[in-house]
Amino acid sequence: MTEASASPGRAAADDDGSVARSATPFWLAITIAVLFGVFYAYDVWEAVGNLVGMNVTAGELGVAITGAGWALLLAGIAVPLLVFGAAFWLGRRRSPLVQVVLYLAGYALVQVLAADFASFGLAVLDLS
């Protein structure tokens, strides 16, 4: 079957019989990534604010941030970046709908983890 003989609504079949999927146009993939990237970037900005705020609070109280606290605060910065990168990587050759679903699922995961990180509260301070 040649591409000319394929109907416009169907994907053309390759020589081995597999159906070739059309990838998302580059401009649309970048637009989707940028739109969702704004939400992920806000979470990174919020995590940096938490890191700075906890550091200032610890300094004002005259206490130190524990090692687990530093790990938790740094994980709050790294998780949105890693999840966005994973969603981008997994969706790079998929349809626009699949890309949107991947970004939404990743963003939901980031929000759940951010809520978990926030639930630790002052546990990052060494009050002893």
Phi, psi and omega in degrees: 000132178263164180294330181290329182273351179285142178289152184298334182276348183250151174280146181285144179270140177283177180298328181274005176093352179282151181269129180276129178268144176275130180281162177293138175302146185303317182296324180287320178297318179292321179297316178297316180297319180292317180299314178285331177299330177297318180292317178295321180295325176297321178294322176295316179299318178296320179293322176295320176298320177296318179298312180293316181297317179292325178294318177294316180298317179296320178294319179292327180276348181073031178238169180254157173272132182290166177298319177295325178295316177298317179299318180294316180293321178288326176295327177297332176277318187285325187299311179299324179294316180293319180292320177298316178298320178294318179295320178296315182295316181291330184263006189296331181239029183249176180287162180301322180296318179295321178298314180298317180296319178297315179296320179294316179296319177296319179294322176297319177298317179298319180293320178296315179293324177295322177293322176296317179297320182291334182290343178286336173055235184278009179294347179279350181263139177268097185269009181278000000 
